[in-house]
Structure formats: C-alpha cells, structure tokens
C-alpha cells in the first residue's frame, strides 16, 4: 500500500476540518449550529477513523459541545449523536435525562 499517500490524504482532510471549524467559529451565525451540522461532523469523524483502520470510534457529548464552542446546547449535541447512530452502535453511558454532557457512544464499523 501507499502509506505515505494515505497519510498525506488524512492530514489534508484534518486540515480541511480544522479550517471548517475555524470558519464556523468566526461566523456570526455560529451559535445557530443545527443538529445536522453536528451529525455531518460526526459522520466525517467516523469516515476518517474507518479509513485509518479503526474498528470503532467513541465520542462524548461534552467533547463535541466544546469542539463547536457551544454554550447550553447539549440537547442538540446529544440528539445529533443519536441521529448519527447505525445498527451495531452502542450507547456506553447516558443519564436519565438523556441530554448529559457525559453521553458516550461507540460507533462501530462493521
């Protein structure tokens, strides 16, 4: 395999994701992040992890909340995490409310 080419492509995708997040943070409408914006971000994380040969990725709501620079928007983060789930994925931790910063989901790649 052409590992160097693969690594360069992954690094390029990471740079693009970082630029996208920076532009979102600079956008005056950043606080209008929607559930689907977070779902798309999760799907991209899943895609990148799978391409790196990972068998799963675990995400915690608080980490995503911070990544997007949100304040008091945990429900949309938790909803997005659940929306991004597919058959075989599992919730590793959740509270009674279902909208906690500690919600943790394992997305499996089968």
C-alpha angles and dihedrals in degrees: 000000000000097000095170091055091047093049092049091050091050091049090050091052091049090052090050091050091049091051091049092052092047092050090049090052091050092048114100088220092056092115088061092073109151131212091253091055089059093043090054090049090051091048090053091050089050092049093050093047092049091050089053088058098256118151094210144356126218120210130188121206094229092057092054091044090055093043090060093041092236128165122208093346100117094127093063091047093051092045090050091050091053092044090055091055122110134186109300095028116119139206106232097184137008138152129231093267092050091219103088128134086235095064105132125189130184112212108202123205109217 
